Amino acid sequence: DYLLASSCETVHMAPAGAILVTGLATTRMYYAETFERYGVSANFEHVGDFKSAVEPYERTGPSVAAQQANDTLLDGLYGVLIDGISAGRKVEPDVARGWLNDPPITPEDALQAGMVDHLSYSDEARSSVGEDIKFLSEKDWMRDRRQAWKGKGTRIAVIYADGAIVDGRSNQDMFGSRYIGHQTVVSQLRKVRKDEDVAAVVLRVNSPGGSGSASDAIWREVVLTRDEKPVVVSMGDYAASGGYYISMAANHIFAEPGTLTGSIGVFGGKMNLAGVYEDFGVHLHTDQRGKYANLLSGTSDFNDDERVKFKGFLAGFYDIFVTKAAEGRNMDFDAVHAVAQGRVWTGTQALEHGLVDELGGLDMAVDKAAALANVDEYALQRIPERKGLVDQIMEELSNPGGDEDSMESRLFAPALAELPLPARVSLGSLERLDRVLSGNGVAAMIPGDLQLD
């Protein structure tokens, strides 16, 4: 919030307000001891020294490589915060760093330190700018924005890909997590590709990754679209792993300085729930024909041969990932591999490593798409369109598992809201993992429960 405020020319603060800008912290949950208590064993493999997405399920704390990667990421994000505040408030970075290391607690302290310019109530702040200044209400601003997205004729299509990537249709689960279904996005890209009035496409990606096969299917459709009209990617909070996979074939990629991106690597595996069954008095007896018939069974651990076979499967997918990234970024394989291996970067770091083209937001991406398409006048088309609650419910009834919030989500959300936050986070993380791995067992995703505060 303060980073946003610091970008303004003048900052007012309520005389009795609260200000506490303390820096950044990351929190990760580790479930190995919990699984052990309930007779669950995690069987995972990964490709990439820094692909630590499996660690929460196998360990009680981070590995050396995971800690190193997290420190680098946190240093990068902290640098974005310090640079933004110092530039906005026109102070040296050391001054901004001092504000965070020894934060002013009271409004008067914040004023004396230079973090704010005035202590005033909202009516005083409004009157201080003069009567000739017209204030624009949020309602009026939103109405103007909506009009810009309803034009006819030549259009720039903006496709929103928000959530973990899974096989099937886009939807939302009972924990409130959104999912990018490959069938939905492929259909959207195909439709705008065939629409002669759409001059270019902006793919707005906000995803921590997900299913490898679903990401690959979307990547293919991006390539087909790019061959006919410009495709520009605008990255939001995340465009990591599978989120980067679906972005890397675009003509031009924008990231925000603090976007979490890269994480070129894969993992996969299974949970062995045999101990859970035994606790309930269920005894399992399995027969098989074929050496690897039990490879992905949810009631047995990998044996040595199965683990080698599965690791080879993941290694093959990793090679495909790096090869396609190298082609999309006009880099050689070794150069991409050097910054891949599951390493997560900020947008600023990704730009330094050649993984993105430019730092900027959605407006800059739209401008770039129009320039690549050589169009001066155009309207914007948002995909999917915003729907009212009634429309969403009617669509769900006629098309269960469709593009909007599921009926299951609406029914169970109130009950889940009563659970303690750690329980909700843990259940949501495991639900995402289950959905991502339900296809072919290959995931390109950062840890689903990484919290940044």
C-alpha positions, 0 to 999 in steps of 0.5 A: 500500500505504501509503495502505491502511495509513494508513487504520487506527487503528494501523500496525505495521511489521516491524523489518527491513521496507522502506518507500519511499513516493515519490509517483506517476509516469505512463509512456506509450509512443510507437511512431511511430519503431518503425512508421517503421522497419518501414514502417507508417504510422498513419492516425488522427483524433480528436474532442476537443482532449484525446483523446490516445489516438491519439498513441502511434501517431503521435508520439514524445512528447505534444502540448501538450494531452495533456501539460496533461491528464496534468498535471491528472490526475496532480495530481488523483491525487497530491492523492487520495494526500496527502489520504488519507494525511494524513486517515488519519494525522491530520497536516497535508497538508504533513506527508504531502507531506514524507514523499513528497518526502523519504521515510524509508528505514529502519523507524526513520526511518519511526517517528521521522517518524510514518509508523508507530506501532510496529516489531514482528513479527506475533506482537507486533502480535497480542499488543499488542491484547489477548487479548479480540480475535478475529482473523478469518482471510482464509479465514473472511472469504471464506467469510462473504462468499460466503454473503452472495452465495448467498441466495434470494428478493429479490436485488440483481444485481451485474454485473461489466464488467471490461476493454476493450469490444469487439463480441461475447462477453466473454473474455480474450486471450493477454496477460491482458487482459480484454474486455467483450463487448457480447453478453455484457453485453446478455444479462446485463442482459436476464436480470436485467431479466426476473427478478422476484426481482431488485429492482435492478442494480449495474453494476460498471464497470472499463474504459478504454473500447473500441468505440463501437458495442459501448458504445452497445449496452450503453448501450441495454440499461442504459436499458431496464433502468433503465426497469423497475428501478433501475440504479446504477453503481459505478466501479473503477479506470477508467470512462473513455470507453466505460466512461463511455458504458455508465455515464452512463444509470444512476440513480446513479453512484459513483466512487472518488476516484482513479477515472479517468473521463470521457474523453468523446471518440472516435478511429478510423483504421487502420494502413497495413501496405503497407511491411511487405508490401513488405519481404517481397517482396509487391507490392500492386495495388488496383482500386476502384469507388466513391470511398471503397471503399478508406477502411478499407483496411489497405494505403493511407493516407487521402487528403484526401477520405477523411480529411475523410469519416472525421473527419465520421463520428467527429464524428457519433459524438462528438455522440451521445456528448455528447448522451446524456451530457447527457441522463443527467446532466441537463445541457445539451450545452455544459456536458458538451462543456466537460468532455468533448473526451477529457479524463480526470478523477479521481473527485473531479474528475468529481464537481465537474464533475457527471459522477458523483453520489457518491464511494464504493465497491461497498458504498455502490452496493449500499446505494443500489440497495436504497434506490432499490428500497425493499427492506430485506432482500435477497441479492446475486447476482454476475454472472458467477459465479466458476467453477473451472478445470475448469468454465472449461476445459469451458465453453471446449471447448463454447463457444469464445470464451465468457465465460471465459479463452480456451484461446489465453490458457492456451496462450500465456501462459507463452511471453509471460511470458518476453518483456521487459515493454516488449514485452508491454505494446506487444503487448498495447496493439496487440492491444487496439487491433486488437480495439477497432477491428475493428467499425466503426473508432470507439473511445472509449478512453483510451491502453491502455498508460498506466502509473501507478506 
